[in-house]
Amino acid sequence: MNRLTWSYFAAPQRFYRLAGQAVPWCAAVAIVLTLYGLFIGLGVAPTDFQQGDSYRIIFIHVPAAWTAMVLYVAMAFWAAVGLIFNARLAAMLAQAIAPTGALMAFLALWTGALWGKPTWGTWWVWDARLTSTLILLFLYIGYMSLRAAIDDERRADRASAVLAIVGVVNVPIIYFSVKWWNTLHQGASVSLTKAPAMAAIMLQGMLIMSLALWAYCFAAVFVRVRLVILERERGAAWTREHLARPQPA
Amino acid sequence: MSAVDRAGTLAAMAALFARDVRLALRRKSDTLGAAFFFIIVASLFPLGVGPEPSLLVRMGPGIVWVAALLASMLSMPRLFADDAADGSLEQLLLSSTPLPLLVLSKVAAHWLLSGLLLVIVAPLLAVQYGLPAEQVGMLVVSLLLGTPVLSLVGAIGAALTVGVRGAAVLLSLLVLPLVTPVLIFGAGAVEAVGAGVDASAHLSLLGAMLALALFGAPWAASTALRISLD
């Protein structure tokens, strides 16, 4: 793909159409892979000899935690592109990614709690990974609150971009400080002992579920970015024309 | 930068610093308010968790640090809000002096009258919690290193929320997650001394954060100010 086509889709109108074409494909991939991944995860993968069936939550939990982290970086990346090149579409993408990222961080925490209760005997421990995921969720909430508090869209784009960039610089610092803090408070929490090498079929199920979740995230972000484009371009001629037309799909 | 420019820049920074300090001294209730908030929050904890001395010694460093964190957030929204309201912030943006340096002198003036005040009050609270002398000393040192970081990172939040509705709550929401590392190593240094462990690693990390914040925060805050007043 050359430079020309990349910038071709930087126009919200063209990206609106491209995203609209991509949504059904992403959604179909997400559904098919989820069904297959759940079939492996719930049907084929054997019961763990230590944790019983409760380990099966990893098929949701681990992919959600991965996507929560990667989506934050992706959000900061598009926010930075929007700030540096003054690209509206990039800022809209960052805006559209944030709620999905927050949802994934929440899912990771929630499924972690559901797994922790039967396995560790407690809903919550101040483990490094749990704590840093919680702070990641706070960062997402801060980003969305700042956006919501500023009425002027362009100012909101740029202010939240600064916040996202500061956050992305801070995430490794937070992660390592929480990790070192956790090792200083030894004995207080249950350690995540290194699991014995995971059975190949479990790993396969987890990877398929990760791909499924990625496809879902793409679909959700594309749907949301289309709404964002329509809302923010509501004054443009093409938007009015588009909305006035009877909708085929 | 020529010698004349440099002298002019330093003069502008010094003038802004002196102006902010003078303004803060004339609004004593605002300045002292944060310090009293600090004292009140720290005094509420024994009422909530019980007066058992061993428990208070154990919790003291963390509570004093959390209270300092909250108190420094309390005074943060005013860093730019008053200047934005009377228009002097726009004059700063138009100045030929680099904006990050002006932000740095505003933050320095703010820290002198909020952060440093907290550092001075903290030993009193530490004594209330029955902390031994060496822990009180370490609390002062860690607050001296940590509160400037709070002011610097807080300045980014304050710049982002200039003129936004609900700025005070929003600012805490934005800044508190970002400064968790300062809390961890600040309170950790005091606890390390209590446990008889060397605290120099904590202090080194706090110092590293201060260096990073001194370098990056004025720049980020001035970018945010230009966006806010666009």
Interface residues (C-beta under 8 A of the other chain):
Chain A: I135 F138 L139 I141 G142 S145 L146 A149 I150 R154 R155 R158 A159 V162 L163 I165 V166 G167 V169 N170 I173 I174 S177 V178 W180 W181 L184
Chain B: I156 L160 T161 V164 R165 G166 A167 L170 L173 L174 L176 P177 L178 T180 P181 I184 F185 G188 E191 A192 L205 M209 G216 A220 T223 A224 I227 S228 D230
